Amino acid sequence: MTHPLSRRIDDVLSLDPGAGAIEYDGRWSTWGQLAALTRRIAALTGGPSRVGIMLRNQPAHVAALLGVLSAGGTVVVINPARGDERIRADLATLNLPMLIGTAEDLAAHSVDSPGTAVVTIAGLDDEPAVVPARTPAADTGRPGVAVWMLTSGTTGPPKRVDLTYDMLAHSVIGKDPAHAPAPTELRRGVAIVNSPLVHVGGVFRVLLCIAEARSFVLLPKFDLQRWAAAVREHRPRAASLVPAALRMVLHSDLTREDLSSLRVVTSGTAPLSADDADAFTEKFGIPVLTSYAATEFGGGVAGWTLADHQRYWKTKRGSVGRINPGAQLRVIDDTGNPLPAGQEGILEVKPAQLGPAADWMRTTDLARIDTDGFVWILGRADQAIIRGGFKIMPDDVRAALETHPAVRGAAVVGRPDHRLGEVPVALVELRADAEPAQLLEFLTARLARYELPADIAVVAEIPRTPSGKPDLGAVREHFIQATHGR
């Protein structure tokens, strides 16, 4: 039986073949063009098997994603920016029956597995070039899994997480996808997709546009000028910005007039300080609605609505919002016992996307939940720095650094110390001239003495994951290399 998500994709692609579906690099492609390549990819996959896609934010890659899902298969996300050696090792371990990518990406990673069919894609109107597997083998697949997503690996090696058809359908269609009527016409308005397809945010945004029958602008990555031009031209009422992108907009020369169509901006994937949210609202007159989500959840489990923001922001400032309908969240102590409202502990979650029978999922986040169901994320338990017996949350230090007018972004990690056990160190990206000593002096009025970084290094650009979070593994490596170089 065809899954409701696959059925929705097929239904929407057939609505209005001549209308514009995706604007990319200033050029519109039609729903008919998107549908044609989607169906060609679906036919090539041969059904519900695993298909690796070296995903980039390009229209043909959207068609490849939709084609695998239309056929009931599993998209195995391959990030072409991870580095040649890691990708080759990943592909050798996965032993995929099919791999899809651009000619450049496929050639760069020397894909030569006898059991893997290789499909080269270019534009929506280009016929895929197929090199069949020399010794094809039956693939057991991952039944029920729509996307085998590679997590961002913020704190350690990336791992793969199952995003099931049921989870994604619940997120983009609604709580009863099997009985939800499909759209009968395209929706008005144009969305902007600037999240990478190798991240759950990008997959969600694209599938939401498809499920709603909404055209969208696809950006190769977040680019301030391209994004602003798309907002001015298409005048969306809502936009999604990860914290790093939101801060770029906040500290740009853009005006209220540039963003006058926007009624809300949503932000997730990483912590956003209440100060930045308030500064954005003050500058542009647009409320910022934060949320709490994770790849493992298949979507959000808490977030702000506009109504809640208008009523509660002053008293709940800094919260990531209220628990979503259907989701369950609780805070537990170190022994696993639930704690009463208002107390700090480890957060556990039952996402609505997984249904009422789901088990509690333990996170590594420290949190508290008040009696109204609002959630505060206080940092990650596994990132806490213990400096001579004092506990330091890196996000507190990062947030303090990012209040300095010269700081574009910061990332804070712990560095081993033979005397104190561990000390905080910070990597900082600037928008204006500032010396580390000036930044340290700025922090003395905002942090406890034990929270002050032992080292502040200024870099041209903080290494980030595809989701826009600082890559803390790369940040640690920076300080390791700096120490060894002394």
Residue pairs with C-beta under 8 A, 6 or more apart in sequence:
2 10
2 72
3 72
3 165
3 169
4 165
4 169
4 173
4 177
4 178
4 180
5 69
5 146
5 165
5 168
5 169
5 172
5 173
5 177
5 207
5 211
6 69
6 70
6 71
6 72
6 165
7 182
8 169
8 173
8 177
8 182
8 210
8 211
9 38
9 66
9 69
9 70
9 210
10 70
11 182
11 183
12 31
12 182
12 183
12 210
12 211
12 213
13 31
13 34
13 35
13 38
13 66
13 210
14 35
15 31
15 183
15 184
15 185
15 186
15 213
16 31
16 185
16 186
17 30
17 31
17 32
17 35
18 30
18 31
18 32
19 30
19 31
19 186
19 215
20 28
20 29
20 30
20 31
20 215
21 28
21 29
21 30
21 31
21 33
21 34
21 215
21 216
22 28
22 29
22 34
22 59
22 62
22 215
22 216
22 217
22 218
23 29
23 190
23 215
23 216
23 217
23 218
23 230
24 58
24 59
24 217
24 218
25 220
29 59
29 124
31 186
33 124
33 125
34 59
34 62
34 63
34 66
34 124
36 124
37 60
37 63
37 64
37 67
37 121
37 124
37 125
37 128
38 63
38 66
38 67
38 70
39 67
39 70
40 67
40 127
40 128
41 63
41 64
41 66
41 67
41 68
41 71
41 100
41 119
41 121
41 128
42 67
42 68
42 70
42 71
43 71
44 67
44 98
44 117
44 119
44 128
44 130
45 51
45 67
45 68
45 71
45 73
45 98
46 71
47 71
47 72
47 73
48 71
48 72
48 73
48 74
48 141
48 143
49 73
49 74
49 97
49 98
49 139
49 141
50 73
50 74
50 76
50 94
50 96
50 97
50 98
50 139
50 141
50 142
50 148
51 68
51 73
51 74
51 75
51 76
51 96
51 97
51 98
51 99
51 100
52 76
52 77
52 78
52 91
52 94
52 96
52 98
52 99
52 100
53 61
53 64
53 65
53 68
53 75
53 76
53 77
53 78
53 99
53 100
53 101
54 78
54 79
54 80
54 99
54 100
54 101
54 102
54 105
54 106
54 109
55 61
55 64
55 65
55 77
55 78
55 79
55 80
55 196
55 197
55 198
56 80
56 102
56 105
56 197
56 220
57 193
57 196
57 197
57 202
57 218
57 219
57 220
57 221
58 102
58 218
58 220
59 123
59 124
59 218
60 121
60 122
60 123
60 124
60 126
61 121
61 197
62 197
62 206
62 218
63 121
63 124
64 100
64 119
64 121
65 75
65 197
65 203
65 206
66 210
68 74
68 75
69 75
69 146
69 165
73 141
74 141
74 142
74 145
74 146
74 147
74 148
75 146
75 147
75 148
76 94
76 96
76 148
76 160
77 147
77 148
77 149
77 150
77 197
77 198
78 87
78 90
78 91
78 99
78 101
78 150
78 198
79 87
79 150
79 198
79 466
80 87
80 101
80 105
80 108
80 109
81 198
81 466
82 90
82 158
84 108
84 109
87 109
88 109
88 110
91 99
91 109
91 111
91 113
91 116
92 113
95 113
95 115
95 116
96 113
96 116
96 139
97 115
97 116
97 117
97 133
97 136
97 137
97 139
98 116
98 117
98 118
98 119
98 133
99 106
99 111
99 116
99 117
99 118
99 119
100 119
100 120
100 121
100 128
101 119
101 120
101 121
102 120
102 121
102 122
103 120
103 122
103 129
106 118
106 120
111 118
113 133
114 133
114 134
114 135
115 133
115 134
115 135
115 136
115 137
116 133
117 130
117 131
117 132
117 133
117 136
118 130
118 131
119 128
119 129
119 130
119 131
120 128
120 129
120 130
120 131
121 128
142 148
142 162
144 164
144 165
144 166
145 162
145 163
145 164
145 165
146 163
146 164
146 165
146 167
146 168
147 163
147 168
147 200
147 203
148 160
148 161
148 162
148 163
149 160
149 161
149 162
149 163
149 200
149 203
149 295
150 158
150 159
150 160
150 198
151 158
151 159
151 160
151 161
151 295
152 158
152 199
152 295
152 465
152 466
152 467
152 469
152 471
153 159
153 465
153 471
153 473
154 465
154 469
154 470
154 471
154 472
154 473
155 380
155 382
155 383
155 472
155 473
156 473
157 473
161 295
161 296
163 200
163 203
163 295
163 298
164 298
166 177
166 353
166 355
167 298
167 299
167 351
167 353
167 354
168 203
168 204
168 207
168 298
169 177
170 177
170 298
170 299
170 352
170 353
171 204
171 207
171 208
171 298
171 299
171 353
172 204
172 207
172 208
172 210
172 211
172 212
173 180
173 211
174 180
175 326
175 352
183 212
183 213
185 213
186 213
186 214
186 215
187 212
187 213
187 214
189 214
189 234
189 236
189 237
190 214
190 215
190 216
190 217
190 234
190 236
191 205
191 208
191 209
191 214
191 215
191 216
191 217
191 236
192 216
192 217
192 219
192 227
192 230
192 231
192 234
192 236
192 239
193 202
193 205
193 206
193 209
193 216
193 217
193 218
193 219
194 219
194 221
194 222
194 223
194 227
194 240
194 241
194 245
195 201
195 202
195 204
195 205
195 240
195 242
195 467
196 202
196 221
196 466
196 467
197 203
197 206
198 466
199 269
199 465
199 466
199 467
200 293
200 295
200 298
200 467
201 240
201 242
201 268
201 269
201 467
204 299
205 216
205 240
206 216
208 214
209 215
209 216
217 230
217 234
219 226
219 227
219 230
222 241
222 242
222 245
222 248
222 468
224 248
224 249
224 252
224 254
227 245
227 249
228 249
228 252
228 254
228 258
228 259
231 239
231 258
231 259
231 261
231 262
232 258
235 260
235 261
236 261
236 262
237 261
237 262
237 263
237 264
238 262
238 263
238 264
238 265
238 266
239 262
239 265
239 266
240 265
240 266
240 267
240 268
241 249
241 265
241 266
241 267
242 267
242 268
242 269
242 270
242 467
242 468
242 469
243 267
243 269
243 270
243 271
243 272
243 276
243 468
244 270
244 409
244 464
244 468
244 469
245 468
246 265
246 267
246 272
246 276
246 280
246 288
247 276
247 402
247 408
247 409
248 408
249 259
249 280
250 276
250 279
250 280
250 283
251 408
251 431
254 284
256 283
256 284
256 285
259 284
259 286
262 284
262 286
263 286
263 306
264 286
264 287
264 288
264 289
264 306
265 280
265 286
265 287
265 288
265 289
266 288
266 289
266 290
266 291
266 303
267 277
267 288
267 289
267 290
267 291
268 290
268 291
268 292
268 293
268 300
268 303
269 293
269 467
269 468
269 469
270 467
270 468
270 469
270 470
271 377
271 395
271 398
271 399
272 288
272 290
273 318
273 399
273 402
273 403
274 317
274 318
275 399
275 403
276 288
276 402
277 288
277 290
278 317
280 286
280 288
281 287
281 288
287 306
287 309
287 310
287 313
289 303
289 304
289 305
289 306
289 309
289 321
290 303
290 304
290 319
290 320
290 321
291 300
291 302
291 303
291 304
291 320
291 321
292 300
292 301
292 302
292 303
292 320
292 321
292 375
292 377
293 299
293 300
293 301
293 303
294 301
294 363
296 361
297 349
297 351
297 353
297 354
297 361
298 351
298 353
298 354
299 351
299 353
300 324
301 323
301 324
301 327
301 329
301 349
301 351
301 352
302 320
302 321
302 322
302 323
302 324
302 327
302 329
302 375
303 320
303 321
303 322
303 324
304 313
304 319
304 320
304 321
304 322
305 321
305 322
308 316
308 321
308 322
312 372
312 374
316 370
316 372
316 374
318 376
319 370
319 374
319 375
319 376
320 375
320 376
320 377
321 374
321 375
322 372
322 373
322 374
322 375
323 329
323 369
323 373
323 375
324 352
325 352
326 352
327 349
327 350
327 351
327 352
328 349
328 350
329 347
329 348
329 349
329 350
329 367
329 369
329 375
330 338
330 339
330 347
330 348
330 360
330 369
331 338
331 339
331 343
331 344
331 345
331 346
331 347
331 348
331 367
331 368
331 369
332 338
332 339
332 345
332 346
332 348
332 362
333 339
333 345
333 346
334 345
334 346
339 345
341 369
341 370
341 371
342 368
342 369
342 370
342 371
343 368
344 366
344 367
344 368
344 378
345 366
345 367
345 368
346 362
346 363
346 364
346 365
346 366
346 367
346 381
347 362
347 363
347 365
347 366
347 367
347 375
347 377
348 360
348 361
348 362
348 363
349 360
349 361
349 363
350 356
350 358
350 359
350 360
350 361
351 358
351 361
364 380
364 381
364 382
364 383
365 377
365 378
365 379
365 380
365 381
366 377
366 378
366 379
366 380
366 381
366 384
366 393
367 375
367 376
367 377
367 378
368 375
368 376
368 378
369 375
369 376
370 376
378 393
379 393
379 394
379 395
379 396
380 395
383 393
383 394
383 395
383 413
383 414
383 472
384 391
384 392
384 393
384 394
385 391
385 392
385 393
385 394
385 414
385 422
385 423
385 424
386 392
386 421
386 422
387 417
387 420
387 421
387 422
387 423
387 424
387 450
388 419
388 420
388 421
388 450
390 448
390 450
390 451
392 414
392 424
392 450
392 451
394 412
394 413
394 414
394 424
395 412
396 447
396 451
397 410
397 412
397 424
397 426
397 443
397 447
397 451
397 453
398 410
398 411
398 412
398 426
400 443
400 446
400 447
401 407
401 410
401 412
401 426
401 428
401 439
401 443
401 456
402 409
402 410
403 446
404 434
404 439
404 442
405 432
406 430
406 431
406 432
406 433
406 434
406 439
407 428
407 429
407 430
407 431
407 434
407 439
408 429
408 430
408 431
409 428
409 429
409 462
409 470
410 426
410 427
410 428
410 429
410 462
411 426
411 427
411 462
411 470
411 472
411 475
412 424
412 425
412 426
412 427
412 453
413 424
413 425
413 472
413 475
413 476
413 479
414 422
414 423
414 424
414 425
415 422
415 423
415 424
415 425
415 454
415 455
415 476
415 479
415 483
416 422
417 423
417 454
423 453
423 454
424 451
424 452
424 453
424 454
425 453
425 454
425 455
425 456
425 457
425 479
426 453
426 455
426 456
426 457
427 457
427 459
427 462
427 470
427 475
427 478
427 479
428 436
428 439
428 456
428 457
428 458
428 459
428 462
429 458
429 459
429 460
429 461
429 462
430 458
434 458
436 455
436 456
436 457
436 458
439 456
440 452
440 453
440 456
443 451
443 452
443 453
444 452
455 479
455 482
457 478
457 479
457 482
459 478
462 470
462 475
463 470
463 471
463 474
463 475
463 478
464 470
464 471
465 471
